[in-house]
Amino acid sequence: MKSMDRWRGRVALVTGASAGIGRAVAQRLAEAGMKVALTARRQERLDALAAAIGEAGGEALALPADARDEAALIEVFERVRAAWGGVDVMVNNAGLGRDAPLCDGDTAGWREMLDVNVLALAICTREAVSDMRRRGDAGQIIHISSMSGHRVPPGGGGFYAATKHAVRALTEGLRQELRAADSAIRVCAISPGSVETEFAEVMRGPAAAAEAYGRFPCLQPHDVADAVLFALGRPPHAQIHDILLRPTRQPS
């Protein structure tokens, strides 16, 4: 992919890389010639993905960490710096939803969504921007957000939507900070609709996931990975700020 040539040999960190969108993004970045650091909680899946990338001729590091643990996230960045000098592309993909309505939801579910969807994203962004400034004040931050950051879907997902509205605000806030600093670092949010991953099963269980993904042809993880490469592949003077990506038959 010629538009990705300037990223060849440079370093990407992908959170939530053990499955779904994160896995697909990591594979595509490695295929484009980037060194890819992989982080998520499930080490065995990260090891398998890193091995597959290596067998295909790419370079990958498996760095297990819990996104709710700031010290663990900082250690991931330290290990990337020790191995490859730092991060050039940050893909904040880790995220989850819990069935935790506002009227009677569990506080632990709310806290977990805030910790993973908002705070981990902010911590990784801060550390990545530090690396990018040290490595020439260029690079790209990409947040994998959600259509729920642009509307509140029915069905008790208000708190999850609130975290994704926060990501939308953080994306624009970061853009403003970078412009005020006259930085060439770019920021983009990609907001998919329904993507067939483990997300719905984690949030509401296998039966609800089967129903959700059976209503119409959903997006697949590689569709979102394609959007990541599209944003990265724009020339340095062009910033794709937000991509909204729905299944054709999704009603909202």
C-alpha positions in Angstrom: 0.0 0.0 0.0 2.0 3.0 -1.3 0.3 5.5 0.9 1.7 3.7 3.9 5.3 3.8 2.7 6.4 6.6 5.1 5.3 4.5 8.1 7.4 1.5 7.0 9.9 0.5 9.8 8.2 2.8 12.3 6.5 1.7 15.6 2.8 1.3 16.3 1.3 0.3 19.7 -2.2 -1.2 19.6 -4.2 -1.7 22.8 -6.9 -4.4 23.0 -4.9 -6.3 20.4 -5.8 -9.9 21.4 -9.0 -10.1 19.4 -11.5 -8.4 17.1 -10.7 -4.9 15.8 -7.3 -4.7 17.6 -6.1 -7.9 16.2 -7.1 -7.0 12.7 -5.5 -3.5 13.0 -2.2 -5.0 14.3 -2.1 -7.5 11.4 -2.7 -4.8 8.8 -0.1 -2.5 10.3 2.5 -5.3 10.3 1.6 -6.1 6.7 2.3 -2.5 5.9 5.8 -2.8 7.3 5.4 -1.3 10.7 6.8 -2.7 13.9 3.8 -3.5 16.1 3.6 -3.6 19.9 0.6 -5.6 21.1 -1.1 -5.2 24.4 -4.1 -6.7 26.1 -4.8 -8.9 29.1 -4.7 -12.3 27.5 -1.0 -13.2 27.0 -1.5 -16.4 25.2 -3.5 -14.7 22.4 -0.9 -11.9 22.2 1.9 -14.5 21.9 0.0 -16.3 19.1 -0.5 -13.1 17.2 3.1 -12.0 17.6 4.2 -15.4 16.4 1.9 -15.2 13.4 3.2 -11.7 12.5 6.8 -13.0 12.8 6.1 -16.0 10.6 4.8 -13.6 8.0 8.0 -11.6 8.0 6.9 -8.8 10.4 8.1 -7.6 13.8 5.8 -7.7 16.9 6.2 -7.5 20.7 3.6 -9.1 22.9 3.2 -6.9 26.1 0.4 -8.1 28.3 -1.2 -5.5 30.6 -4.5 -4.7 32.2 -5.7 -1.4 30.8 -7.2 -0.5 34.2 -3.7 -0.5 35.7 -1.7 2.7 35.0 1.6 1.3 36.2 1.2 -1.7 33.8 0.4 0.7 30.9 3.5 2.8 31.7 5.6 -0.4 31.7 4.3 -1.3 28.2 5.6 2.1 27.0 8.9 1.6 28.8 9.4 -1.8 27.1 8.6 -0.4 23.7 11.1 2.4 24.3 13.8 -0.1 25.3 13.2 -2.3 22.3 12.4 0.2 19.5 12.9 3.8 20.9 9.3 4.7 21.3 5.9 5.0 19.6 5.1 6.7 16.3 1.5 5.5 15.9 -0.9 4.9 18.9 -4.1 3.0 18.3 -6.3 3.3 21.3 -8.6 0.3 20.6 -9.1 -1.2 24.1 -12.7 -0.7 25.1 -15.7 -2.5 26.6 -19.3 -2.2 27.5 -21.2 -3.5 30.6 -24.9 -4.0 31.0 -25.1 -1.3 33.7 -28.1 1.0 33.2 -28.2 4.3 35.0 -31.3 3.6 37.0 -30.0 0.4 38.6 -26.6 -0.4 37.2 -23.6 -1.7 39.1 -21.0 0.9 40.1 -18.2 -1.5 39.4 -19.4 -1.7 35.7 -19.5 2.0 35.4 -16.0 2.3 36.9 -14.6 -0.4 34.6 -16.0 1.4 31.5 -14.5 4.7 32.7 -11.1 3.1 33.5 -10.8 1.3 30.1 -12.7 3.5 27.7 -11.5 6.9 29.0 -8.7 6.8 31.5 -6.6 4.2 29.7 -7.0 6.0 26.4 -5.9 9.3 28.0 -2.9 7.6 29.7 -1.8 6.0 26.5 -2.3 9.2 24.5 -0.1 11.2 27.0 2.7 8.6 26.9 2.5 8.3 23.1 2.6 12.1 22.5 5.7 12.3 24.7 7.4 9.7 22.5 6.3 11.4 19.3 7.6 14.8 20.4 10.9 13.2 21.3 11.1 11.4 18.0 10.5 14.5 15.8 7.1 15.9 16.8 5.2 13.9 14.3 3.1 10.7 14.4 -0.6 9.8 14.7 -3.0 9.1 17.5 -6.0 7.0 16.5 -8.9 6.4 18.9 -11.3 3.5 18.0 -14.5 5.1 19.3 -18.1 4.2 18.5 -21.2 5.5 16.8 -22.4 5.7 20.5 -20.2 8.7 20.7 -22.5 10.5 18.3 -25.9 9.4 19.6 -27.3 7.4 22.6 -28.7 4.1 21.4 -31.8 2.7 23.2 -31.6 -0.2 25.5 -29.7 0.9 28.6 -26.3 1.7 27.1 -26.3 5.3 28.3 -23.2 5.0 30.4 -21.2 3.3 27.7 -22.3 6.0 25.3 -21.2 8.6 27.8 -17.7 7.1 27.8 -17.6 7.3 24.0 -18.9 10.9 24.0 -15.9 11.5 26.3 -13.6 10.1 23.6 -15.2 12.4 21.1 -14.4 15.4 23.3 -10.9 14.1 24.1 -10.2 13.8 20.3 -11.1 17.4 19.7 -9.4 18.6 22.9 -6.1 16.9 21.8 -6.4 18.4 18.4 -6.6 21.8 19.9 -3.7 21.2 22.3 -1.5 20.0 19.4 -2.4 22.9 17.2 -1.6 25.4 20.1 1.8 23.7 20.4 2.3 23.9 16.6 2.8 20.2 16.5 2.6 18.0 13.4 1.1 15.1 15.4 -2.3 14.1 14.0 -5.3 12.7 15.8 -8.3 10.8 14.4 -11.3 9.0 15.9 -12.9 6.1 14.1 -16.5 5.5 15.2 -17.9 2.1 14.0 -21.4 1.0 14.3 -22.1 -2.7 14.8 -19.0 -4.8 14.4 -19.0 -8.6 14.7 -16.6 -9.1 17.6 -16.7 -10.3 21.2 -18.1 -7.0 22.3 -21.8 -7.9 22.5 -21.1 -11.2 24.2 -19.0 -9.5 26.9 -21.6 -6.9 27.4 -24.8 -9.0 27.4 -24.0 -12.6 26.9 -24.0 -15.1 24.0 -27.7 -15.1 23.2 -27.9 -11.3 23.0 -24.7 -11.3 20.8 -26.2 -13.8 18.4 -29.4 -11.7 18.2 -27.5 -8.4 17.7 -25.2 -9.8 15.0 -28.0 -11.6 13.2 -30.2 -8.7 12.4 -28.2 -7.5 9.4 -24.8 -8.0 7.9 -22.4 -6.3 10.4 -19.1 -4.7 9.9 -16.1 -7.0 10.3 -12.9 -6.1 12.1 -11.0 -5.8 8.9 -13.4 -3.0 7.8 -12.3 -0.9 10.7 -8.6 -1.8 10.1 -9.1 -0.5 6.5 -10.3 2.8 8.0 -7.2 3.0 10.2 -4.9 2.5 7.2 -6.9 5.1 5.3 -6.4 7.7 8.0 -2.7 6.9 8.4 -2.1 6.9 4.6 -3.2 10.6 4.1 -0.3 12.9 3.4 1.2 14.8 6.3 -0.8 18.0 5.6 -4.2 16.2 5.6 -5.8 15.2 8.9 -8.8 12.9 8.9 -10.5 13.9 12.2 -13.5 11.6 12.4 -14.7 8.6 10.5 -18.2 7.3 11.0 -18.6 3.8 9.7 -21.9 1.9 9.8 -23.2 -1.3 8.4 -25.3 -0.4 5.3 -28.5 -1.8 6.9 -27.9 -0.5 10.4 -30.9 1.8 11.2 -29.2 4.2 13.7 
